[in-house]
């Protein structure tokens, strides 16, 4: 965070607090990391002399940072990474709106994914040759709709489900996409798709009025659900009935943690997110299945929780 003597730095862990690597590059004031894949990471630091954000690709160290900021954009942000591909968005100089962007490791490789009939778009997730995000414009009736791309603006598929006014997609793994959608005059519900609007499944768990899914892998989908009193991290296996509340697994840790969110899950079932204590301090959290899972049944058997402390507060979505 800025102010109060603190600055936010992107951090990379390998499972323990002691393993933390500060990725903030020289020449950047502060930085945020949003995605990791193998030895590569994606995020966006702020350039010291301008204070503007640039999407950056790292390879495990601050010195490895590659500035992905393309020509024609005032600022750029990186959110998702898969193999050699990265996604995010840029603020276009031509119209001042967000344009979803796809990179292949360099600023010069940037592809503008803004579809026809859309004035605003973000890309948040990538898997193989496909990307997910959302946008709005005349093509969506003025409401945000979840999008699935296959590498070009013209390839866009609208994932907004029938009966829902708006939607957003945040994560993708293989043929599965996750995000949320809202019916008219209703709260957002976590959604899982399989490539089409018609395939949408509402994941909202019983007892919670709203939810969202942010991460997905072969081990399941993760995100959050909100009740009248709190927000809890959740794990799903493709249906609302499969919902597993991850908050109870935090009950044995010190300090007391009141709210939690899950952002990512590996194919091995390791889940990452954050949680807050009563004073508003935020902690990076890792839920590890015990024993290591080969099925969902093992995941429900127990989760080992690791805390990696963060000072300050964290926001998933800069707007």
C-alpha positions in Angstrom: 0.0 0.0 0.0 1.1 3.6 -0.5 1.1 6.1 2.4 1.7 5.4 6.0 5.3 4.4 5.3 4.3 1.3 3.2 4.7 0.4 -0.4 3.2 -2.6 -2.1 5.7 -5.0 -3.7 4.9 -8.1 -5.8 6.0 -11.2 -4.0 6.6 -14.8 -5.1 6.5 -17.6 -2.6 7.4 -21.3 -2.8 5.1 -22.4 0.0 6.6 -20.8 3.1 7.0 -17.2 4.4 10.8 -17.5 4.3 10.7 -18.3 0.6 9.3 -14.9 -0.4 11.1 -13.2 -3.3 10.5 -9.5 -3.8 9.8 -9.0 -7.5 9.5 -5.2 -7.5 11.8 -4.1 -10.4 14.3 -1.2 -10.2 12.7 1.9 -11.6 9.2 1.0 -10.4 7.6 2.5 -7.3 5.4 -0.4 -6.3 4.0 -3.6 -8.0 1.3 -6.2 -8.0 1.5 -9.8 -9.0 -1.7 -11.6 -10.3 -0.7 -14.8 -12.0 2.0 -17.5 -12.0 2.7 -20.4 -14.3 5.8 -22.6 -13.9 8.7 -20.2 -13.7 6.9 -17.2 -15.0 4.7 -14.5 -13.4 2.5 -11.7 -14.6 1.4 -8.4 -12.9 1.9 -4.7 -13.2 4.3 -2.3 -11.4 4.1 1.5 -11.5 6.9 3.3 -13.3 8.7 5.7 -10.9 9.0 8.7 -13.2 5.4 8.7 -14.5 3.4 6.8 -11.8 1.7 4.9 -14.6 1.1 1.2 -14.5 2.9 -1.2 -17.0 2.1 -4.8 -17.5 5.2 -6.8 -16.6 6.3 -10.4 -17.1 8.8 -11.9 -14.6 10.9 -15.1 -14.6 11.3 -15.5 -10.9 13.3 -12.4 -9.9 13.0 -8.6 -9.9 15.9 -8.3 -12.4 14.1 -10.6 -14.9 11.2 -8.2 -15.4 10.1 -7.7 -19.0 7.9 -4.6 -19.6 4.9 -5.6 -21.8 3.5 -2.1 -22.2 2.5 -1.6 -25.8 2.5 1.5 -27.9 -0.9 3.3 -28.2 -1.8 2.8 -24.5 -1.6 5.1 -21.5 -1.4 2.3 -19.0 -1.5 -1.5 -19.1 -2.2 -4.3 -16.6 -1.3 -8.0 -16.6 -3.5 -10.6 -14.9 -3.3 -14.1 -16.4 -0.5 -16.3 -17.7 -0.4 -19.7 -19.4 2.7 -21.1 -21.1 4.1 -18.3 -23.3 0.9 -16.3 -23.3 -0.2 -13.4 -21.0 -3.4 -11.4 -20.8 -4.6 -8.2 -19.3 -5.8 -4.9 -20.6 -4.6 -1.5 -21.6 -6.1 2.0 -21.4 -6.2 3.0 -25.1 -5.0 6.5 -26.0 -7.4 6.6 -28.9 -10.6 6.3 -26.9 -9.6 6.2 -23.2 -11.3 2.8 -22.6 -10.0 -0.5 -21.5 -9.0 -2.9 -24.3 -8.4 -6.6 -23.5 -4.8 -7.5 -24.5 -3.0 -10.7 -25.3 0.8 -11.0 -25.3 3.4 -13.6 -26.2 6.3 -12.4 -24.0 7.0 -9.0 -25.4 5.4 -5.6 -25.7 5.6 -5.8 -29.5 3.6 -9.0 -29.5 0.4 -7.4 -28.0 -2.9 -8.2 -29.7 -5.9 -6.0 -29.1 -8.8 -8.4 -28.3 -11.5 -5.6 -28.3 -14.5 -7.1 -30.3 -16.7 -5.2 -32.7 -19.6 -3.5 -30.9 -17.7 -3.3 -27.6 -16.3 -0.1 -26.1 -14.7 -1.6 -23.0 -13.1 -5.0 -22.4 -10.7 -6.7 -19.9 -8.9 -10.1 -20.2 -8.3 -11.9 -16.9 -7.4 -15.5 -17.7 -5.7 -17.6 -20.3 -5.2 -21.3 -20.9 -3.5 -22.6 -24.1 -4.9 -20.7 -27.0 -8.0 -19.3 -25.3 -8.6 -16.3 -23.1 -11.5 -15.1 -20.9 -12.6 -11.8 -19.6 -15.6 -9.5 -20.1 -16.7 -6.3 -21.9 -19.7 -4.1 -22.7 -21.0 -2.1 -25.6 -23.8 -2.1 -28.1 -23.1 -5.8 -28.8 -23.9 -6.6 -25.2 -26.9 -4.3 -24.7 -24.8 -2.0 -22.5 -24.2 -4.6 -19.8 -21.0 -6.4 -19.0 -20.9 -9.9 -20.6 -18.3 -12.7 -20.0 -16.2 -13.3 -23.1 -14.2 -16.3 -24.4 -11.6 -15.5 -27.1 -9.3 -17.8 -29.2 -6.5 -15.3 -29.8 -8.2 -12.6 -31.9 -10.9 -10.0 -31.4 -13.1 -11.6 -34.1 -13.0 -15.0 -32.3 -15.0 -13.7 -29.3 -17.8 -15.9 -27.9 -20.4 -14.3 -25.6 -20.8 -16.4 -22.4 -23.6 -14.5 -20.8 -26.2 -17.1 -19.8 -29.9 -16.8 -20.6 -31.8 -15.3 -17.7 -28.8 -13.2 -16.5 -28.3 -9.5 -17.2 -24.6 -9.4 -16.7 -21.5 -11.6 -16.3 -17.8 -11.7 -16.0 -15.2 -14.4 -16.6 -12.0 -14.5 -14.5 -10.4 -17.9 -14.9 -9.9 -20.7 -17.5 -8.4 -24.1 -17.5 -8.7 -26.3 -20.6 -12.3 -26.3 -21.6 -13.6 -24.9 -18.3 -14.2 -21.2 -17.5 -15.3 -19.5 -14.2 -16.6 -16.2 -13.1 -19.9 -14.8 -12.0 -23.3 -13.6 -13.4 -26.2 -11.6 -12.1 -29.9 -11.9 -12.8 -32.0 -8.8 -13.0 -32.1 -7.0 -9.7 -30.2 -9.9 -8.1 -26.8 -10.5 -6.6 -23.9 -12.0 -8.5 -23.6 -15.8 -8.4 -20.5 -17.9 -9.2 -20.7 -19.5 -12.6 -18.8 -22.3 -14.3 -18.9 -22.7 -18.1 -17.8 -25.2 -20.7 -17.3 -23.0 -23.7 -20.8 -21.7 -24.3 -23.4 -19.5 -22.7 -25.8 -22.5 -22.6 -23.4 -24.6 -20.6 -23.4 -22.2 -17.6 -23.9 -23.8 -14.1 -24.8 -21.6 -11.1 -22.5 -22.4 -8.2 -24.0 -20.2 -5.5 -24.1 -22.2 -2.2 -27.0 -22.5 0.1 -27.0 -19.9 2.9 -25.0 -17.3 0.9 -26.6 -14.5 -1.1 -23.7 -13.8 -3.5 -20.6 -15.5 -4.8 -17.9 -15.4 -7.5 -15.4 -17.9 -8.9 -11.9 -16.7 -9.7 -9.7 -19.8 -10.2 -10.1 -23.2 -11.9 -8.0 -26.3 -12.5 -8.6 -30.0 -13.0 -9.0 -30.1 -9.2 -12.0 -27.8 -9.1 -13.1 -24.2 -9.0 -12.4 -21.6 -6.2 -13.7 -18.2 -5.2 -15.9 -16.7 -2.5 -19.4 -16.6 -1.2 -20.9 -13.8 1.0 -23.5 -14.1 3.7 -25.2 -11.4 5.8 -22.2 -11.6 8.2 -19.1 -12.6 6.4 -17.3 -13.7 3.2 -15.9 -17.2 3.0 -13.5 -18.9 0.5 -15.1 -21.8 -1.4 -14.1 -24.8 -3.4 -16.5 -26.3 -5.9 -16.6 -29.4 -8.1 -18.9 -28.1 -10.9 -22.1 -27.7 -8.9 -23.7 -25.7 -6.1 -24.2 -29.0 -4.2 -20.5 -29.7 -4.2 -19.6 -26.4 -2.5 -16.9 -26.8 0.3 -16.6 -23.8 2.7 -12.8 -23.2 3.3 -13.3 -20.8 6.1 -13.6 -23.5 8.9 -10.1 -24.7 8.0 -8.8 -21.4 9.3 -10.3 -21.8 12.7 -7.1 -23.5 14.2 -4.7 -20.8 13.1 -3.4 -17.8 15.0 -4.5 -15.0 14.6 -8.2 -15.3 14.3 -9.3 -14.8 10.7 -12.8 -13.4 10.0 -13.1 -13.4 6.2 -11.4 -15.2 3.4 -11.2 -15.4 -0.4 -9.7 -18.1 -2.7 -8.1 -16.9 -6.0 -6.3 -19.9 -7.5 -6.1 -23.7 -7.4 -3.4 -26.0 -8.8 -4.0 -29.3 -10.5 -2.7 -30.9 -7.3 -5.5 -29.2 -5.3 -3.4 -26.5 -3.5 -5.5 -23.4 -3.1 -4.2 -19.8 -2.6 -6.0 -16.7 -1.4 -6.2 -14.3 1.5 -7.9 -13.8 4.8 -8.4 -10.8 7.2 -8.2 -10.6 11.0 -10.5 -8.4 13.2 -8.1 -5.4 12.8 -8.3 -5.5 9.1 -4.8 -6.9 8.5 -4.6 -9.2 5.5 -2.8 -12.5 5.3 -1.9 -14.5 2.2 -3.2 -18.0 2.8 -2.4 -21.4 1.2 -4.7 -24.4 1.8 -2.9 -27.7 1.1 -4.9 -31.0 0.9 -3.9 -33.6 3.5 -3.1 -36.1 2.2 -2.2 -34.8 -1.3 -5.4 -35.5 -3.3 -6.0 -37.8 -6.1 -9.7 -37.2 -5.8 -12.2 -34.7 -4.3 -12.9 -37.2 -1.5 -9.4 -36.7 -0.2 -9.7 -32.9 -0.4 -12.7 -33.1 2.0 -10.6 -35.1 4.4 -8.5 -32.2 5.6 -6.6 -29.1 4.5 -3.3 -27.8 6.0 -3.3 -24.0 6.2 -0.2 -21.9 5.8 -0.2 -18.1 6.5 2.1 -15.8 4.5 1.5 -12.4 6.1 0.7 -9.3 4.0 0.6 -5.8 5.7 -2.3 -3.8 4.5 -5.2 -4.6 2.3 -5.6 -6.2 -1.1 -8.1 -5.6 -3.9 -8.7 -8.2 -6.6 -10.0 -5.8 -9.2 -8.5 -2.4 -9.9 -11.1 -0.2 -11.6 
